[in-house]
Amino acid sequence: MQRRPSPTQYSEGVNSVVTGEEAVAPSGQRRPGRPRNDDVDAVILGAAIDLLVEYDDPEDITITAIIARAGSSRAALYRRWDSRESLLAAALDAVREPVEFHHTGNAVSDVLAFFAEQVHSGDRFQNLLVKRQMLMASSPRLRRIYYDEFITARRQVLRGGFESLQADGILDAGADLSALVDLVYGVQYMHHMVIPGGTALPDRMRASIEAALRPYLSEG
């Protein structure tokens, strides 16, 4: 029988990992100083996103350009983000929706649904994906920030989903879940970032996920 318990969730808005009723907020996310104004956060992030879309080379985006577009101050920006790289990483992830893993008992379908929630259409989002790849290739510091603060949280959600499948005997108890997360994210990356028209090939992606999971699925 299939079931739908409380999902494992990552909410970018607060950068927290939630499993069932428990929320764990990563340490070190908030800078010291006066309480933050969420409206100012949104305006600065919005300005950074607009410039990421407009600039052909995102390396040309400066703090001066961001605060001019936001109509904010340098001090307000640095109370929220300690560097240009931190701000741009947050801006790149701000356009993404919170991700959830719904455990229904079908591992392949659950993984496909998890990734489907992260796919967005439209030129603006696709433009930002390209800019993210450009910045991560050119800036090791931004790549580290983006991985530590955003990618890791999404990976934790997927791993939590695998743990629930493992607890129900759907995945082998001895499966290396970290390696499995790497494996299926590799499939997702190939289909969404490398293979031309990969997002329009759902049967091929299903076959790839099935091949990745098959060695780890419990018999019966």
N, C-alpha and C positions, 0 to 999 in steps of 0.2 A: 504494500500500500504506500502511495506517495504521501508525503507530508510537507508542510510549509511552516517551519518554525520561525522564530524571530531571526531576521537575516543578519549575517555578519556585514557590517557597514563601515565605510570610510566616508566621513563628511569633510570635504575640503574647506568648508566655511570656518570650522574651528580646528581643522587639522587634527582630528581625534579618531581613534579606532574604537568602535563600539561592537561588542559581541553580546547579544541579548540585552540585559539590563545594565551591563557594566561599561563604563566609559573610562578610558585611560588617556589622559592628555600628555603628549610628549613634553619633556622638560625643555627649558631653554627657548621656548617659542616667543615669549613676550619680553620685550625690552623694558628696562626700568624707566621710571618717569611718571608723568601724569597719566590718568586713564585715557585710553584711546577713544576717539570718536569714530564710530563705524562709518559715518557718512564721509568723513575725510578719507578714510581707508579706501572706500569705493571710488571716490573721485580720482585719487592718485592711481589706483589700479586701472581705472577706466582710461586715464590718459596714457598710461604705459601700454595698454592693449591697443589703443588707437594708433600709437606711434609704431608699434610692432607691425601692425597691418600696413601702415603707410610707407615705412622705410624699406627700400630694397635690401639694404644691408643693415641688419639689426645691431651690428657692432657700432654703427654711427649714432645710435640713440644715447643721449647724455642725460645726466640728472638735470641739468639746466633746461633741456628741452621738455622733460617730463613735468617739472614744476611750473614751467611757463604754460604748458597746455592745461594743467590741472588748476592753475590759478592759486597754487598753494605756496608754501615756503619750504626752503631746504631743511629748516629745523623740524617742521612737521613730518617731512618725509623720513628724515633720519631717526625720528622717535619711533618709527614703525619698522623700518628696514635698515640694516646696518651697512648696506652696500648697494650699488647699482645691480649687481648680480642677484642679490636676494630679492630685490623688487621685481626684476624681470622674470625670475623663476616663479614668483608668486603670481605675476600677471599671466604668464603662460598657462598656469594651472587654474586660474580663476574662472576660465571659460568652460571648464569641465564640470559635469554633474557629479554628485556623490555616487559612489559605486556600492553595490550590494551583491552578495552571493546568496541566492535562494536555493536551499537544499531541498530538492524534490525527490531524490533517490535515483535519478538518472545522471550519472557523472558527466557524460558527454554533453547532454542538453544543458545541464547546469553551468558548465564552463562556457558554452556558446552563448547562453543568456547573459552571463557575467560580462563577456566582451561586447556583446551587442549593445548593452547599455552605455558603453563608452564611445560608440561610433556616432559622429555628428556629421550632418551634411551641410553644404553651403560653402561658398568661396572663402568667407571670413575665417571659418574654423580651419579649413585646409591650408590657408595662408599661414595661420599661426603654427600649424604643425611643421610647415617648412621652416619657419623662423626658429622654432624650437630646435630642429635638427641642426640648423646653421650655428646657433649659439652654443649648443652642446659640443659641437665639433671644434669650435674656435676658442671656447673658454672652459678649461678644466675646472675652474672654481665654480662656475655656474652649473656645470654638469654634476659636480659633487653636491651642491646645495639642492638641486632639483631631485637628485636621487634620494638623498637623505630625508628631505622634508615631504616629498610628494610620491615618488615612485615606491619607496619603501612602504608607505601606508597602504597603497593599493595592493601591493604584494602580500601584505599581512591579511588583507581581506580574503584574497584568494587562498592563502594558506589556511586561514580559519575555515573556509569552505571545505577544503580537502580534509582537515581534521574532523569535521562533522561527518563527512562521507566515510572516513576511516573508522570513526567510532561506531558507525552503523554497519560495519563490515562490508562496505561497498568497495573501498580501496584496501589493499593489503596492509596489514598492520606494520609490516616492515618497510613500506614504501618510503623513500627519501623525499619528503614533501618539498623541501627547498629546491631539490633538483627538478621535481615535477613542476613547480612554479616556473622555474627557468625554462623548462621545455615548452610548456604551453604558451608562455609569453613570447617565446621565439616564433611559434606558429602564428600568433596574433600579429606580431611585428611584420613578418613576411607578407601576410595577406593584406595588411592595411598600409604598409609603408614601402614595400618593395615590388610585389607582383603587380603589374599594370592591371587595373580593374579588379584587383583581388577582393574588394568588398562586394563585388557583384558575382562572386563565385561561392555561394554558401555551401553547396554540396562538396566542393573541394576542401573548404575549411573544415567542414564536419569530418570528412575522411581523414584529414591531417590530425585533428584533435583525437579522433578515435584511435589512430595509429599511435599517438603519443601516450594515451592513457591505457591502451589494451594490456601492456605487460604488468600494469599495477592493479588491474581490476580483479577482485576476488571472484573465484569461480562460483557459478550458481547464482 
